[in-house]
Every structure is written in structure tokens, then in C-alpha cells.
């Protein structure tokens, strides 16, 4: 077998495996998990959440705990969020 045919056959096998793994990843379909309920008695806010990949039908409006942004300067520190859940 010539070297170019060996290289082309190996390249073909690699491309076939890549296509098969991509097809399996795209066809994977699992049920979406639910979100945790907002704590009773505390401040809450409405927000749109997406727990799954898909069409706009997967977006849901849920109640969650209100975020407390203590840093009002508008500058975000590197590596951390100025907002923490109450």
C-alpha cells in the first residue's frame, strides 16, 4: 500500500469517527430538570431561565431570590461578582 493511500485511509477513519461522535452529541435528548423554588417570606424577583438547549419553548419565567448588589460604582472586580444572593 502506498503511503498516500495509507494517510488518506487514516484521515477517512478519523473524519468518520468525528462525524459519528458529533451525530451522537447532537441527537442526545434528555428531559430538562426543574429549578428550585424561591424561599418563602424573602424578597423575590421574576426572571427568565433556560435549563436546556433548544427552541424558545424551553425558556420559563420563575421566581428566584433577589440579588443584592452592594457595589454601586458600576465597576466589576476581576474574578468575582459584586452581587450575592440574599
C-alpha angles and dihedrals in degrees: 000000000000120000095244092054091049091050092047092049092050090047090050092051092049091049091048091051091047091050092048093050091047091050091051092048093049094046093051109117123177131166117267119249121235127244128247117262121251115258113264117246096017129102112278138184136198120247140168113242132186114203097170139038114252147076123339088273090082092065113102133184109229138170115244136169115284117255119236113216106194096174105075096171091094093233116120115216114232116261099009141063122242090213122082128179114253 
